[in-house]
Amino acid sequence: MGEDIRVEKTPVIGDTHSGQVFDVAGKDPVRWIRVCWDDNAVKGIAFKFHGAADDEQHTFGDWNETLQTSSLQISAHDPLRSFSASTTGTGTESVCGIKLQTQAMHAQGDAWTIGNLTEAPSCLQVAGRSLMGFFGYVGADNCITGIGLWVTPGKT
């Protein structure tokens, strides 16, 4: 890893027109993700890349350790199987739940689900791609209003 790898953006799930932009892609895949949320919305996202120093962390939104949190470690060679998110869809739209599954998690019948994932979440086409970063929007209330992924290109 560490060589120049082509990456591309997925579409955004959620609001694409309001809030402060966050946009970080790495040269290596994401190795660690931590999300915090309250009863209504995803409030913050933190992540680290493989090959980066342990204290090199990227954070977006309201990073408040008193909220509910969940963390996930991802192997450098474990591509995504699926990624989906739900939004509140009312008032100031916010991301309220996220579900991520890698190929290894799928093989074990497992997935990482945080927040309030609704029955009809929006799904990104990420199967077989490595997670290389995140982008999106943070609203005035410091909630994540839109989220997208930086991924390696899909096979054609």
N, C-alpha and C positions, 0 to 999 in steps of 0.2 A: 504494500500500500504506500501511499505518499506520492506516487507518481501523478502526473496530471490525468485526471479522470474526467470525462465529459459528464456533465450533469444537466438536468432540465427540470423546469418547474411543472408541477401538476396544476390543475385548476384549483381555485380557492373554494373552500366550503365556508359559507357564511357571508357576511357583509364585506363587500370589496370596495366600498366608497367612503368609509369613515374611519377615523382613528389614525394613530401613529403607526407607521410602517415598521415592521421588523423583518429582517432578511439576512440570514446567515447560512452559507453553504461551506462545506469543508472539502479538503483534498482526500480525507479519509472518511469512512462511514461513521455515523453516530454510534457511540458505545453505551451511553447512559442517558436516560430521559427521566425527568421528574416533573410531575404536573400537580398543581394545587387547585382546589375548587371549593366552592361553597354549595349551598343547596340549589342555587340557580344557574351558576355559570362557571366555566373554566376561568380561573383568575390569573394563573401564571404558568409558564413553561420554562424549564431549565434543561440544558443538555450539554454533553461533552462528546468530543470526537476521539476515535481511536488514534493513537499517535500523539495526542496532545498531553500536556502536563496535567497532573491530577487536579491542580487548582485552576485550570483554564476552563471556565464555565460560561456559557451564554444564557442569559435570562431575559424574559419578556413578561410584561404585565405586572400584576400585583403579587410579588413574591412574598407571601406571608406564611411563615412556618406554623401559625396557629390554625390555619385552615386544614382541611382534609388533604392528604398528599399520598402519592403512590409513585414508586420508582421502578424502572425497568432497565436491565442490562441486556445489550444485544451483542452477540459475537460478530466479529469483523466479517465473517463469511456466511452470515445468516441473512439472506435477502427477505424482503417483505413478502407476505402472502396477501395481506389486505390492510386497508386503512379506511375507517369511516368516522364520521362525526355528525352530531346532531346540533341544531341551533334552536334557540328559544322561539324565533319567528314572530315575536311580539315586541312592540316598542323598539328599544335599541337592541337590535339582534345581537346575540352573543352565542358563542359555542358553549353548549351545556354538557356534552359528553363526547368521549373519544374511545374508539376501539382499534387496537393495533394487533396484528398477528404476523409473526415471522414464519418462515417455512418450518423451522424446528418446533415452534409452538404448535403449529397446525398438526405436525406429526404426533405430538403428545396430546392432541385434543384440547389445547389451551389457547387463551387469548388474553390480552391486557386490556381491561375495560375500566374506565374511570368516569366519574360524574354521572349525569343522567342521560344515558343513551336512549333515544326514543325508538319506537317500533319501526320507523322508516328513516334511518339515517342516510346521509349522502355518502356515497362510496367513491374512492379514487381508484383508478386502474394502476396498481403498483406491483402486481404479482411478479416475482422474479427480479425485482429491482432493489438495489441497496439504498437505504435511507442516508442521505448526504447532508441534510439540514432542514430547517423550517423557515417559512416566511408567512406573513399575514398582517393582521391589524390588531392594535390594542385601542379600545375605546376610551372615552373621557373618564369612565368609571373604573378604568384599569382592568376590565374584563377582555378576554380574547374575543374579538368580534368576527374574525375570519382567520382560517388556517389553511395553509398549503404546504406541500413537501418539496424539497429538492431531492431528486432521485437520479440514479443512473438510467440511461436510455433503455427502453424496452427492446426486446428482440423483435426484429421485423422479418 
